[in-house]
Amino acid sequence: MSERRTLTTLIRLGRALTDPDADPARDAAQVARRTVQALSEPVHEARAGLRARARDLRDRASQRADERLERLITERRGEQDPEVLALLEQRRAAREARTRQEDARRILLAHAQTPPQRQVLRAVLDVTSWAGGVPGELRYTQLLDRLAPGGDAVSEMSVHRAIWTLAEAGVLAVSPHGVVSAAPPRPPQALPAPADR
């Protein structure tokens, strides 16, 4: 990996030395942008991890409170009241739906192998209702503007690579109109049973 990085650095140095239109201010701005991006990625990762843990803890506490409340209601009101049973069933269904959304989100985020892939997935999942996001639409150009705001070629290329790697893996889909969406996780498929002879 370091050999490739060294080769890339030498190529950039060679281009910079032979470039008659070298602009030190532009080059310094690009270096500053890349440095800020490199330093902010771990912070974003840590923040997203903390948010996910806090959401998980909150969901667990809410589930325990709901179960306790359900137990108290059924003990006091009895299981014969259809209205109480309907309300309890609604609460259970809502809780199970939230759990399915969190599981789907967790499964999809597990497909990310690089920081740009995690950033792309988080942005897409934030507008994916079945994964707990606010329903919406995210376009390819919006992702580029959001994740590579300076228009830096290296940053944009990492976002392009992340999107298409995830699309090839079947995690994301990109429509002909440029809408990027997450594909729902598929249940594991079982192998067919061997035929009896």
Beta strands, then each sheet from edge to edge (+ up, - down):
strand 1: 138-139
strand 2: 172-174
strand 3: 179-182
sheet 1: 1+ 3- 2+
end
